[in-house]
Amino acid sequence: MVNKVPVGALRFNTDSAKLEYFDGNQYVNITTDSPEANTGGTRGLFGGGNSDTIDYITIATTGDALDFGNLSETFFINKALASRVRGIFAGDRPATTKIEFVTIASTGNSQDFGDLTDGREDPAGVSNGTRGVMAGGAPYPTNVNTIDYITIAQTGNAIDFGDLISVRRHHGSLESPVRGLFVAGSGTPNVINSIEYINIATTGNASDFGDTSDNVYGTSGCSNAVRGLIGLGKITTPSEANSNIIEFVTIASLGNSQDFGDLVGAKYAAGGTSSPTRGVFGGHYPSSTAIDYVQIMTTGNAQDFGDLTSGRGHFDACSNGHGGLG
């Protein structure tokens, strides 16, 4: 019997002298491109949140965000994902199919990319640099378990990927080059704590990963290629309250999230993004400019990074150095 190669298996190709991983169909190179070569460091973008504003930061530094450009119109509740080149913003309330993109290394306004398979707000996104996957969301006030995918370097409409186990919106996401995780959120009818995962390079339904410590929504996620961080958002027990708790998971394993530390202040529906070393959480619904950061591979409390150009929340962030890019 021939043993099937598991998705995410690593090997060193002695012919090309490169490290490769198995994407479900073939071995592909782990990228050696660097955001430093493109933008002088990993650049994080924050877009939308009852606004058409896009801000950017250089994640390796600290300081206030700068103006990047504008989305085509005000986005109220949207999510984001990115490759090393493009940032993608999708979904809104009222439910919409719109997907827009920007070129991260430049500044400027977004352009039309295509459409989701159905109209919804809050479709949490993950990416392995080639493919972007958007899961869940809601044609408010209902929730869906739809998963779509796009090829980020092209433009065009999204294609069906599969389904989440649970319908959800206001959920967080994070990724490695192999796996995408979707975390907690508002289910139907209750808030949930489940974490689900997919293999980004394949198609199919999500599988169970584990649970967060409580039922939470308005969660935020960020990661490097190894560890994912979760800002819990709004916690439901013993009563609804915004939380400052950060938890973490090891993406290649399965299991429940563990305590990491605390944000500087409680954040609900913040934008989360990262470099290979730092996780950043910015904004807060209904309005905050505060940006916090942590060192991903340690544990401990967040520190102040700076401020967004304007106060907002219920939006998302992306970068050209997140965990899905290796």
HELIX and SHEET records of a PDB file:
HELIX    1   1 PRO A   35  THR A   39  1                                   5    
HELIX    2   2 GLY A  323  LEU A  325  5                                   3    
SHEET    1   A 3 LEU A  10  ASN A  13  0                                        
SHEET    2   A 3 LYS A  18  PHE A  22 -1                                        
SHEET    3   A 3 TYR A  27  ASN A  29 -1                                        
SHEET    1   B 4 LEU A  66  PHE A  75  0                                        
SHEET    2   B 4 SER A  51  THR A  58 -1                                        
SHEET    3   B 4 ARG A  43  GLY A  47 -1                                        
SHEET    4   B 4 ASP A 316  SER A 319 -1                                        
SHEET    1   C 4 LYS A  79  ALA A  82  0                                        
SHEET    2   C 4 ARG A  86  ALA A  90 -1                                        
SHEET    3   C 4 THR A  96  THR A 103 -1                                        
SHEET    4   C 4 GLN A 111  ARG A 120 -1                                        
SHEET    1   D 4 ALA A 124  SER A 127  0                                        
SHEET    2   D 4 ARG A 131  ALA A 135 -1                                        
SHEET    3   D 4 THR A 146  THR A 151 -1                                        
SHEET    4   D 4 ILE A 159  ASP A 163 -1                                        
SHEET    1   E 4 GLY A 172  GLU A 175  0                                        
SHEET    2   E 4 ARG A 179  SER A 186 -1                                        
SHEET    3   E 4 VAL A 191  ASN A 199 -1                                        
SHEET    4   E 4 SER A 207  ASP A 211 -1                                        
SHEET    1   F 3 VAL A 216  TYR A 217  0                                        
SHEET    2   F 3 LYS A 234  ILE A 235 -1                                        
SHEET    3   F 3 ALA A 241  ASN A 242 -1                                        
SHEET    1   G 4 SER A 220  SER A 223  0                                        
SHEET    2   G 4 ARG A 227  GLY A 231 -1                                        
SHEET    3   G 4 ILE A 245  THR A 250 -1                                        
SHEET    4   G 4 GLN A 258  ASP A 262 -1                                        
SHEET    1   H 4 GLY A 271  SER A 274  0                                        
SHEET    2   H 4 ARG A 278  GLY A 282 -1                                        
SHEET    3   H 4 ALA A 290  GLN A 295 -1                                        
SHEET    4   H 4 GLN A 303  ASP A 307 -1                                        
END                                                                             
